[in-house]
Amino acid sequence: MHRVLLPLSMVVLLATPADAQEWTEYRNVKDGFHILFPGQPTISETTWKSQAGFVLPERVYAINKGVERYSVRVIDYTNVEQMGLERAKKCPAGAEPCLGNLELAGIGYWKHDVRGAQNYVLLSYLAGGAQVTDMFWNQLSRVSGVMFQLTNKDQSRTFGYIAMHEMRLYIAESTVPRGAPEPAIFTQSIGWLDKDGRSIRYLRMYYHEVHGLREAPVPPVGEAGAAAGQGNNQQR
């Protein structure tokens, strides 16, 4: 089935969960994203164990509205290369599965860990007992990612988008009761900010496994994206 992202104005009309609440833009420069939230999210710190076993910092931005939950998880892979180098120092002599290689896999297999991060998130949902009812490639502001839909054990449904941008893994997910409309206004509104808080929209597709790892130059940013305003609820 061919899928097209709807303009945000149409999304608002078609999917307004959480009692038609007011949605406002939340911007966070530190973690490089903006998104529509039904209120001000709480922020918590935790860690994420990657598929290669690296323990990475994670921040969770979340709002609970009754039985509905909206969250953005940001997992920071910025220091994973250094973690791979530290791991290699402790490897037994000749232990190639621990060492990896410099060019393709990265020392300690850190590059493969980054390339497979999105798939590993989906695997974690399956391990938790959720059923994947839909999954497809998509892009937001020309950053490649994966849209997914899950049916949970209690028959609630989770809708989400997973993407990597500049060595951070982003998981925007919303869970609503069985029969509730898809909260597309949330999952389709996530976008990216540069270090100065300006919105980013690439002129060509950005693929993190290529551009994030700097195996090719990062695509240029359009003028409209580079000049976007600072918006509401900005956090540094």
NUKEZA-648668 format. One record per residue (C-alpha): residue number from 1; residue in one letter; chain; x negated, y, z. Coordinates in Angstrom, 2 decimals, decimal comma, padded with zeros to 5 digits. Example, Ala and Ser with C-alpha at 12.3 -4.5 7.8 and 13.67 -1.06 7.14 Angstrom:
// NUKEZA-648668
    nr   rest   kette      east     north        up
     1      A       A   -012,30   -004,50    007,80
     2      S       A   -013,67   -001,06    007,14
//
This chain:
// NUKEZA-648668
    nr   rest   kette      east     north        up
     1      M       A    000,00    000,00    000,00
     2      H       A   -001,32    003,45   -000,93
     3      R       A   -001,29    005,89    001,97
     4      V       A   -001,52    009,67    001,85
     5      L       A   -002,04    011,95    004,81
     6      L       A    000,86    014,34    005,19
     7      P       A    000,36    018,10    005,60
     8      L       A    000,37    018,89    009,30
     9      S       A    003,58    020,95    009,01
    10      M       A    005,42    017,90    007,66
    11      V       A    003,92    015,68    010,33
    12      V       A    005,34    017,97    013,01
    13      L       A    008,82    017,59    011,51
    14      L       A    008,65    013,83    011,05
    15      A       A    007,03    012,80    014,33
    16      T       A    007,61    014,75    017,52
    17      P       A    007,16    012,35    020,46
    18      A       A    007,02    013,35    024,14
    19      D       A    010,39    015,12    024,13
    20      A       A    009,54    017,60    021,36
    21      Q       A    006,93    019,17    023,62
    22      E       A    004,78    022,09    022,59
    23      W       A    001,55    021,02    020,92
    24      T       A   -001,48    023,28    021,18
    25      E       A   -004,93    023,10    019,67
    26      Y       A   -007,69    021,96    022,00
    27      R       A   -011,27    022,68    020,95
    28      N       A   -014,38    021,28    022,60
    29      V       A   -017,72    022,57    021,31
    30      K       A   -019,81    020,32    023,55
    31      D       A   -018,40    017,16    021,98
    32      G       A   -017,79    018,70    018,56
    33      F       A   -014,06    018,20    017,96
    34      H       A   -010,66    019,85    017,92
    35      I       A   -007,22    018,24    018,07
    36      L       A   -003,58    018,98    018,88
    37      F       A   -002,72    017,94    022,45
    38      P       A    000,67    018,10    024,24
    39      G       A   -000,89    020,13    027,04
    40      Q       A   -004,31    020,49    028,66
    41      P       A   -006,18    017,15    028,88
    42      T       A   -008,05    015,89    031,89
    43      I       A   -011,70    014,96    031,34
    44      S       A   -013,38    011,90    032,83
    45      E       A   -016,88    010,46    032,52
    46      T       A   -017,60    006,78    031,99
    47      T       A   -019,90    004,53    029,95
    48      W       A   -019,53    002,32    026,90
    49      K       A   -021,56   -000,83    026,30
    50      S       A   -022,26   -001,05    022,59
    51      Q       A   -022,33   -004,26    020,59
    52      A       A   -026,12   -004,36    020,82
    53      G       A   -025,92   -003,94    024,59
    54      F       A   -026,89   -000,27    024,92
    55      V       A   -025,08    001,55    027,75
    56      L       A   -023,95    004,90    026,34
    57      P       A   -022,26    007,93    027,94
    58      E       A   -018,56    008,33    027,19
    59      R       A   -016,15    011,18    027,88
    60      V       A   -012,39    010,68    027,82
    61      Y       A   -009,96    013,53    027,19
    62      A       A   -006,49    012,31    028,15
    63      I       A   -002,90    013,31    028,83
    64      N       A   -000,12    011,09    030,17
    65      K       A    003,45    012,14    029,41
    66      G       A    005,65    009,63    031,18
    67      V       A    005,08    006,33    029,39
    68      E       A    003,21    008,04    026,55
    69      R       A   -000,57    008,41    026,59
    70      Y       A   -002,79    010,53    024,36
    71      S       A   -006,57    010,40    024,52
    72      V       A   -009,77    011,19    022,67
    73      R       A   -012,77    009,08    023,60
    74      V       A   -016,19    010,45    022,63
    75      I       A   -019,10    008,02    022,86
    76      D       A   -022,54    009,61    022,52
    77      Y       A   -025,04    007,62    020,43
    78      T       A   -027,52    010,50    020,31
    79      N       A   -030,21    008,72    022,36
    80      V       A   -029,67    005,20    021,03
    81      E       A   -032,89    005,27    018,97
    82      Q       A   -034,93    006,02    022,10
    83      M       A   -033,07    003,23    023,90
    84      G       A   -034,10    000,86    021,11
    85      L       A   -037,74    001,90    021,48
    86      E       A   -037,60    001,35    025,25
    87      R       A   -036,05   -002,07    024,71
    88      A       A   -038,78   -003,05    022,26
    89      K       A   -041,46   -002,28    024,85
    90      K       A   -040,04   -005,02    027,07
    91      C       A   -039,68   -007,65    024,35
    92      P       A   -041,77   -010,81    024,53
    93      A       A   -044,50   -010,94    021,89
    94      G       A   -043,06   -011,83    018,49
    95      A       A   -039,42   -011,66    019,61
    96      E       A   -038,03   -010,27    016,36
    97      P       A   -034,34   -010,49    017,39
    98      C       A   -035,15   -008,06    020,20
    99      L       A   -037,49   -005,86    018,19
   100      G       A   -035,64   -005,37    014,93
   101      N       A   -037,52   -003,45    012,25
   102      L       A   -038,24    000,18    011,55
   103      E       A   -036,58    000,67    008,16
   104      L       A   -033,33   -001,29    007,92
   105      A       A   -032,19   -002,36    011,38
   106      G       A   -034,08    000,14    013,49
   107      I       A   -036,25   -000,77    016,45
   108      G       A   -034,08   -002,68    018,90
   109      Y       A   -031,41   -002,88    016,17
   110      W       A   -030,16    000,60    016,98
   111      K       A   -029,31    001,44    013,36
   112      H       A   -027,17   -001,68    012,93
   113      D       A   -025,50   -000,84    016,23
   114      V       A   -024,53    002,60    014,88
   115      R       A   -023,35    001,21    011,54
   116      G       A   -021,08   -001,32    013,22
   117      A       A   -019,72    000,89    015,99
   118      Q       A   -016,26    001,43    014,46
   119      N       A   -015,76   -002,29    013,84
   120      Y       A   -016,80   -003,06    017,40
   121      V       A   -014,12   -000,74    018,78
   122      L       A   -011,45   -002,66    016,85
   123      L       A   -012,90   -005,93    018,14
   124      S       A   -012,55   -004,61    021,70
   125      Y       A   -008,83   -004,03    021,16
   126      L       A   -008,37   -007,58    019,92
   127      A       A   -010,28   -008,94    022,90
   128      G       A   -007,82   -007,10    025,14
   129      G       A   -004,89   -008,97    023,63
   130      A       A   -003,55   -006,33    021,23
   131      Q       A   -002,29   -007,33    017,80
   132      V       A   -003,48   -005,28    014,84
   133      T       A   -000,38   -004,49    012,79
   134      D       A   -002,04   -002,13    010,32
   135      M       A   -005,54   -000,91    009,53
   136      F       A   -006,80    001,14    006,61
   137      W       A   -009,62    003,43    005,55
   138      N       A   -008,91    007,13    005,65
   139      Q       A   -010,65    010,48    006,03
   140      L       A   -010,04    013,64    008,00
   141      S       A   -011,82    016,78    006,76
   142      R       A   -013,68    014,34    004,51
   143      V       A   -015,23    012,41    007,38
   144      S       A   -014,81    008,70    006,69
   145      G       A   -012,94    006,69    009,31
   146      V       A   -010,38    003,98    010,04
   147      M       A   -006,70    004,44    010,90
   148      F       A   -005,16    001,61    012,91
   149      Q       A   -001,91    000,52    014,52
   150      L       A   -001,62   -001,99    017,36
   151      T       A    001,21   -003,81    019,09
   152      N       A    000,34   -004,33    022,74
   153      K       A    001,37   -007,15    025,09
   154      D       A    004,21   -005,04    026,54
   155      Q       A    005,41   -004,25    022,98
   156      S       A    004,29   -000,63    023,21
   157      R       A    002,44    000,59    020,13
   158      T       A   -000,92    002,28    019,83
   159      F       A   -001,83    004,46    016,86
   160      G       A   -005,34    005,71    016,34
   161      Y       A   -008,21    006,95    014,24
   162      I       A   -011,86    005,95    014,63
   163      A       A   -014,73    007,88    013,08
   164      M       A   -018,38    008,66    013,64
   165      H       A   -019,78    012,14    013,10
   166      E       A   -023,31    013,30    013,89
   167      M       A   -024,12    010,37    016,22
   168      R       A   -020,88    010,53    018,18
   169      L       A   -018,13    007,92    018,00
   170      Y       A   -014,62    009,39    018,20
   171      I       A   -011,52    007,38    019,06
   172      A       A   -008,25    009,33    018,97
   173      E       A   -005,49    007,06    020,24
   174      S       A   -001,88    007,46    021,33
   175      T       A    000,36    004,83    022,90
   176      V       A    004,15    005,12    022,80
   177      P       A    007,00    002,78    023,81
   178      R       A    008,49    000,25    021,42
   179      G       A    010,73    001,99    018,90
   180      A       A    009,29    005,48    019,48
   181      P       A    008,18    007,45    016,39
   182      E       A    004,56    007,37    015,36
   183      P       A    002,71    010,33    016,96
   184      A       A    001,04    011,27    013,67
   185      I       A    000,78    014,88    014,79
   186      F       A   -001,90    013,71    017,23
   187      T       A   -003,88    011,06    015,36
   188      Q       A   -004,03    013,05    012,11
   189      S       A   -005,02    016,39    013,66
   190      I       A   -008,53    015,61    014,88
   191      G       A   -011,28    017,61    013,21
   192      W       A   -014,91    018,54    013,72
   193      L       A   -016,80    021,53    015,12
   194      D       A   -020,39    022,61    014,62
   195      K       A   -022,65    023,72    017,48
   196      D       A   -021,25    027,26    017,26
   197      G       A   -017,62    026,12    017,49
   198      R       A   -016,81    026,61    013,82
   199      S       A   -014,53    024,10    012,11
   200      I       A   -016,20    021,76    009,62
   201      R       A   -014,66    020,60    006,36
   202      Y       A   -017,06    018,95    003,95
   203      L       A   -016,96    019,52    000,20
   204      R       A   -017,86    015,87   -000,40
   205      M       A   -017,26    012,71    001,62
   206      Y       A   -019,32    012,29    004,79
   207      Y       A   -020,20    008,67    005,61
   208      H       A   -021,90    008,39    008,96
   209      E       A   -023,83    005,21    008,16
   210      V       A   -025,49    007,23    005,37
   211      H       A   -025,36    010,90    006,34
   212      G       A   -025,36    010,53    010,12
   213      L       A   -028,47    008,34    009,91
   214      R       A   -029,98    010,88    007,49
   215      E       A   -030,44    008,37    004,70
   216      A       A   -029,04    011,10    002,44
   217      P       A   -028,58    014,87    002,92
   218      V       A   -025,45    015,89    004,80
   219      P       A   -022,78    017,16    002,35
   220      P       A   -022,20    020,92    002,18
   221      V       A   -019,43    022,53    004,21
   222      G       A   -016,70    024,58    002,57
   223      E       A   -016,50    028,31    003,24
   224      A       A   -013,01    028,08    004,78
   225      G       A   -014,18    025,49    007,29
   226      A       A   -017,33    027,38    008,19
   227      A       A   -015,42    030,59    008,82
   228      A       A   -012,56    029,13    010,88
   229      G       A   -011,66    030,93    014,11
   230      Q       A   -012,36    029,74    017,60
   231      G       A   -008,77    028,77    018,47
   232      N       A   -007,16    028,11    021,86
   233      N       A   -008,33    026,15    024,88
   234      Q       A   -011,95    026,08    023,72
   235      Q       A   -014,31    024,22    026,03
   236      R       A   -018,09    024,47    026,00
//
